[in-house]
Amino acid sequence: MRNRLWLLVLLAPLAACSTTSPATGDGAASNEATAPQCNPQVLQALVGKTASQAVIDQAVRDAGAKSARVVKPGMAVTMDFREDRLTVNVDANNVIERAGCN
């Protein structure tokens, strides 16, 4: 009995750490329904341009992305997929080689 009491005392705070998504009236999670998504069709115009802050900021606005990352040659990046992020790959001279949503 004493061991069970200690187990309960130790595990009870963990229950407070669980999270749930708030639901809208139709049962869908409200954050997922309104999350911005990146539009890859507008990104082809970036190829060949220098990846200045102004160019990247404009690309984020044009694509409807929430954020951007510039990937340089040999740079380590995470493999997580985020549909609201613009990824811009540049060469050693900071010229955009490709851009995509992820």
C-alpha positions in Angstrom: 0.0 0.0 0.0 2.8 2.4 0.9 4.5 1.8 -2.5 1.3 2.6 -4.3 1.0 5.9 -2.4 4.5 6.9 -3.4 3.8 6.0 -7.0 0.7 8.2 -7.0 2.6 11.0 -5.4 5.4 10.8 -8.0 3.1 10.4 -11.1 0.4 13.0 -10.2 2.4 16.0 -11.3 3.0 14.4 -14.7 -0.8 14.4 -15.3 -0.7 18.2 -15.2 1.9 18.2 -18.1 -0.4 16.7 -20.7 -1.8 19.1 -23.3 -4.9 19.0 -25.5 -5.8 21.2 -28.5 -8.6 23.6 -27.9 -11.5 22.7 -30.2 -13.8 25.0 -32.1 -17.5 24.5 -32.4 -17.1 22.0 -35.2 -14.6 19.8 -33.3 -11.5 20.8 -35.3 -8.4 22.2 -33.6 -8.5 26.0 -34.0 -4.7 26.3 -34.5 -4.6 23.9 -37.4 -7.5 25.4 -39.3 -5.9 28.9 -39.4 -2.3 28.0 -39.8 -0.7 29.9 -42.7 0.6 27.8 -45.6 3.4 28.6 -48.0 2.6 28.9 -51.7 5.4 27.4 -53.8 4.2 28.8 -57.1 5.6 32.3 -56.5 9.1 31.0 -55.5 10.5 30.3 -59.0 11.2 34.0 -59.5 13.7 33.9 -56.7 16.2 31.7 -58.5 19.3 33.6 -59.6 18.7 36.5 -57.1 21.0 37.4 -54.3 19.5 36.3 -50.9 19.5 39.7 -49.2 17.3 40.4 -46.2 14.9 42.4 -48.4 14.6 39.6 -51.0 13.9 37.0 -48.3 11.4 39.2 -46.5 9.5 39.9 -49.8 9.5 36.2 -50.6 8.0 35.4 -47.2 5.2 37.9 -47.8 4.6 36.8 -51.5 4.5 33.1 -50.6 2.3 33.6 -47.5 4.8 31.9 -45.3 5.2 32.4 -41.6 9.0 32.1 -41.5 12.0 31.5 -43.7 15.4 29.8 -43.4 18.4 30.3 -45.8 20.4 27.2 -46.3 24.1 27.6 -47.3 26.3 24.9 -48.8 27.3 22.3 -46.2 25.0 23.7 -43.6 23.2 21.2 -41.3 19.4 21.6 -41.2 16.6 19.8 -39.5 14.5 17.5 -41.5 11.2 18.6 -40.0 8.4 19.5 -42.4 6.6 22.8 -41.8 4.1 23.9 -44.4 4.3 27.5 -43.2 8.1 27.8 -43.7 10.0 29.0 -46.8 13.4 27.3 -47.3 15.8 29.1 -49.6 19.0 27.2 -50.8 21.9 29.4 -51.8 25.3 28.8 -53.3 28.7 30.0 -51.9 28.0 33.5 -53.3 24.6 33.8 -51.6 22.8 33.4 -54.9 19.5 31.6 -54.7 19.6 28.1 -56.3 16.1 27.0 -55.3 13.3 27.8 -52.9 10.5 25.7 -51.5 7.9 25.3 -48.8 9.0 23.1 -46.0 
